[in-house]
């Protein structure tokens, strides 16, 4: 299985404002994108996984904690799997590249946060490869995440 990768971007600021970029990010394999808006920090979205779909996560506004776990058995995953936590913020231009075979869980750290998600599958393909698990399964969430 492939590893999760982080691509660091750039933020340029001057008297005119700010440009956030990801000049090292390439789009091959991206089929669609969408935005997730989190009005408050109590919502935990996930776990949601795909056997055959890649995902890319980028924080447009606010901040998020993204939990990722590589699934060992899609019908009955082990509760002992080790999840990884990643933090995304609008103050850092970086993207998390998630290969196939992972489940994700996200939580906003700041009210009104917005997450941009790129997907490697069309919507019908994603629906036919959609696995959902309890959001308390692999990570204990704290109030400040």
C-alpha positions as CSV (number, residue, x, y, z in Angstrom):
1,X,0.0,0.0,0.0
2,X,1.2,3.5,-0.8
3,X,2.0,6.0,1.9
4,X,0.3,9.2,2.8
5,X,2.2,12.2,1.4
6,X,2.3,15.9,2.4
7,X,3.1,18.5,-0.3
8,X,4.2,21.8,1.1
9,X,3.1,24.9,-0.7
10,X,4.0,28.5,-0.5
11,X,2.4,31.6,0.9
12,X,3.5,35.0,-0.6
13,X,2.5,38.2,1.2
14,X,3.0,41.8,0.4
15,X,1.1,45.1,0.6
16,X,-1.4,43.9,-2.0
17,X,-2.5,40.8,0.0
18,X,-1.6,37.1,0.0
19,X,-1.2,34.3,-2.6
20,X,-1.3,30.7,-1.3
21,X,0.0,28.2,-3.8
22,X,0.9,24.6,-4.3
23,X,3.2,24.7,-7.2
24,X,4.4,21.1,-6.7
25,X,0.9,19.6,-6.8
26,X,-0.1,17.9,-10.1
27,X,-3.6,17.0,-11.0
28,X,-3.3,13.6,-12.8
29,X,-6.0,11.3,-11.4
30,X,-8.3,14.0,-10.0
31,X,-11.8,13.5,-11.3
32,X,-13.7,16.0,-9.1
33,X,-13.5,18.4,-6.2
34,X,-15.8,19.7,-3.4
35,X,-15.7,21.9,-0.4
36,X,-16.7,20.9,3.2
37,X,-17.9,23.8,5.3
38,X,-17.8,23.2,9.1
39,X,-19.9,25.8,11.0
40,X,-18.7,24.7,14.4
41,X,-16.0,22.5,16.0
42,X,-18.3,19.9,17.6
43,X,-18.9,18.1,14.3
44,X,-16.8,15.0,13.6
45,X,-17.1,13.8,10.0
46,X,-16.1,10.2,9.3
47,X,-14.8,7.6,9.4
48,X,-15.3,7.3,5.6
49,X,-13.1,5.2,3.4
50,X,-12.6,4.0,-0.1
51,X,-10.7,0.9,-1.3
52,X,-10.0,2.4,-4.8
53,X,-10.3,6.2,-4.4
54,X,-7.5,8.6,-3.8
55,X,-8.2,11.9,-1.8
56,X,-6.4,15.1,-1.4
57,X,-7.2,17.6,1.4
58,X,-6.4,21.3,1.5
59,X,-7.6,23.8,4.2
60,X,-9.0,26.9,2.5
61,X,-10.2,28.7,5.7
62,X,-9.6,28.0,9.4
63,X,-8.1,24.8,10.5
64,X,-8.7,21.1,10.5
65,X,-7.4,17.9,12.1
66,X,-7.6,15.0,9.6
67,X,-7.4,11.4,10.9
68,X,-6.2,8.7,8.5
69,X,-6.2,5.0,8.9
70,X,-5.2,2.2,6.5
71,X,-8.0,-0.3,6.5
72,X,-7.0,-4.0,7.0
73,X,-10.4,-5.6,6.5
74,X,-13.2,-3.6,4.9
75,X,-16.0,-5.7,6.3
76,X,-14.6,-5.9,9.8
77,X,-11.6,-3.6,10.4
78,X,-9.5,-4.1,13.5
79,X,-10.2,-1.7,16.3
80,X,-6.5,-1.8,17.0
81,X,-5.4,-0.1,13.8
82,X,-3.2,3.0,14.3
83,X,-4.6,6.2,12.9
84,X,-2.4,9.1,12.0
85,X,-3.4,12.7,12.7
86,X,-2.5,15.6,10.4
87,X,-3.2,19.3,11.0
88,X,-4.1,21.6,8.2
89,X,-4.5,25.4,8.5
90,X,-5.0,28.3,6.2
91,X,-1.8,29.7,7.6
92,X,0.2,26.9,5.9
93,X,-0.2,26.0,2.3
94,X,0.0,22.2,2.2
95,X,-2.0,19.4,0.9
96,X,-2.4,15.8,2.3
97,X,-2.3,13.2,-0.5
98,X,-4.2,10.0,0.6
99,X,-3.8,6.9,-1.5
100,X,-6.4,4.2,-2.0
101,X,-7.2,2.0,0.9
102,X,-7.6,4.6,3.7
103,X,-10.5,5.9,5.8
104,X,-10.6,9.5,6.8
105,X,-12.1,11.4,9.7
106,X,-12.1,15.2,9.9
107,X,-12.8,17.8,12.6
108,X,-12.6,21.6,12.3
109,X,-10.5,23.4,14.9
110,X,-12.0,26.8,14.2
111,X,-15.7,27.6,13.6
112,X,-16.4,28.4,10.0
113,X,-13.5,26.3,8.6
114,X,-13.6,25.2,4.9
115,X,-11.8,22.1,3.5
116,X,-11.2,21.6,-0.2
117,X,-11.2,17.9,-1.2
118,X,-10.1,16.5,-4.5
119,X,-11.2,13.0,-5.4
120,X,-9.7,10.4,-7.8
121,X,-13.1,8.9,-8.7
122,X,-16.4,10.2,-10.2
123,X,-19.3,10.5,-7.9
124,X,-21.0,7.2,-9.1
125,X,-17.7,5.4,-8.6
126,X,-17.2,6.8,-5.1
127,X,-20.8,5.8,-4.1
128,X,-20.1,2.2,-5.1
129,X,-16.9,2.1,-3.0
130,X,-18.0,3.9,0.1
131,X,-17.3,2.5,3.6
132,X,-18.4,4.2,6.8
133,X,-17.3,3.5,10.4
134,X,-18.0,4.9,13.8
135,X,-16.1,8.2,14.4
136,X,-14.9,7.1,17.8
137,X,-13.2,3.9,16.5
138,X,-9.6,4.9,16.0
139,X,-9.0,8.4,17.4
140,X,-10.0,10.1,20.6
141,X,-10.8,13.7,19.7
142,X,-10.0,16.5,22.1
143,X,-11.8,19.8,22.3
144,X,-8.9,21.8,20.7
145,X,-8.9,19.7,17.5
